[in-house]
Amino acid sequence: MRYYIGIDNGVSGSIAILSDDLSYKEFFQTPVFKCLDYQKKKNNINRLDFKKLKLKLEEFKFDNNVIAIIERPMVNPTRFTATKSALRCFEATLVLLEFLNISYTFIDSKDWQKVLLPSDAKGSAELKSVSISIGKRLFPEFKEIIDKQKDADGLLIAEYSRRCKL
């Protein structure tokens, strides 16, 4: 059996694990914890909770039939703080996947959106709205987590990968 781990990168992202026959399905928010920022000014930031994510992914660490598909992080110089957060989470996720010996590849959001979302959906708000709608339609058992997460991106990344047999 093949497993697909869809990772919507970032501290506000989500992660899904789907088997190729959909007999195994899991969807959860990226586990994070708050801590003080590294700057002089007092500020809290969210960081990836490495230990919690490790516990979720450990069962796949020696399975050659698993692949993680990670959405590339947003890198935008005009949004420096968000970019810094996304890159920090991205690097921690890569370190964990390598530590657990889980193979991975990268995907751009436009790739999976082109296959699973309507072609006329444009703009961040509309893309989030259709992600929610399609995620609930395809995976009604995850309605509550999709509503809490406010999108189904990690789930749809895993579903795209499953359909395309990445």
N, C-alpha and C positions, 0 to 999 in steps of 0.2 A: 504494500500500500504506500502511496506517495502522499506527503503532507506539504502544504503550502502555508508559510507564515507571512501574512501580509502586514507590513509595518508602515503606518502613517507616521512618519518621523516627527519628533518634537515632544516637548513636555505636555502639550495639550492634545497629543495624538492618540491613536488607538492601534491595537494589535489583534489580528485574527489568525486562527489556525484551522485549516480545513483539510480534510482528507479528500483524495481524488473521487471517492464515491459518496462523499458527504455523510459518512457514518460517524465521523468525528468532527465536531464543530465547537469552537471556543472563540469568544470575542470579549475583549476587556479594554479598559482605558490604560494607557501607558502608565505604569506605576511610577510615582514621583514623590519626592519629599521636599519640604521647604528648608532653606538654610540661608545664612547671611551671604550677601554678595561679597566679592573679593575686593571691592573698591573701598575707598576711604569713607564715602558717604554711606550711612546705614540704609540698607535696602535688602529685602528678601527676594530670593529667586527660587524657582523650582528646578530640581535636578532629577535625572533618572534614578529610580530606586533599583540599583544594580542587583541587590540581593533578592528582592521580590521578583524581578523579571527572570533572574537566574532560576529560581524555584519553578516558575511556570514553564521554562524552556528546557530544563535539564533532561526530561524524559526523551528528548529528541537528539541528545548530544552525540550519540554514536550511530544514528540511523542514517544510512547513505541515501535514503529515499525522502529526505526532507530538504527544502530550500526556503530560505527567507528572502522575501522581495521587499526591498526598502525604498520608499519614495525619497528621491533626492531632496536634500534640505533646501529651504528657501535661502538664497543668498542675495541680499539687496542692500547695497551700501547706504541707501536712504533710510533703511530700517535696521540700523546697527544693532540695537539691543535684541530685537527678535532674531536677527541673523546669528548673533553670538549664542543665543539660547539654543537655536536649532542645530548649529554646528557642534555645540557641546554635547547635546543629546545624541546626535548622529555618531560622534566618535565613541561615546560610551557604549552605544548599541553595537557598533562594529567590534569593539574590544570583547564584549560579552559573547557575540556570535563566534568569534575566532577562538575564545577560551573554551567554548562548548563544542568546537569542531563542527559547527553548523554552516554549510555552504550558503552563500548569499549572492544576490545580484541587485542591481539598481533599476529603478523605473522612474520615468517622469510622469507627473500627474496627468498630462495630456494623453499619454498612451492608454492608460486604463479608462480614463474618462471618455475617450473617443469610442470605446467598445461598449461601455455600460451606461453612459448617460446620454440624454437626448442631444443631438448635434446643435440645437438652437439654444442650449443653456449657456449663458454667458455671465461673467462676473461672479465674484466670490459668494455673495449672498444667494444667488440663484443656484450655483453649483452645490452649495451646502444643502439647500432645500431639496433638490432632486436626489442628492446622495441619501438623505434621510428617507425620502419616499421610496426609492428603489431598494435601499437596504431593508426596510420594513417589509416590502413586498416579497423580496427573495428570501429573507430570513426573519419571519415573524416572531420566532422564539427569542430574538434579540431586541425586540421593540423597546423595552425599558432602558437598556444600555445605550441604544441608538439615541433615544430621547435625551438621556443624561449627557451623552457625548456631544450631541448636536451635529453629528454626521455619522456616516457609516464607512468612511474612507478606508480604514484598515481592513474591514470586512470585504469591501469591494476590490481592494488590491489583491487580496487572497483569492477571491472569486475569479477575477480576471486571469490570474496566474493559473488557477485550476482549469479554467476553460481553454486557455492557450497552451496548457501543458508545458509551462516553463521549466 
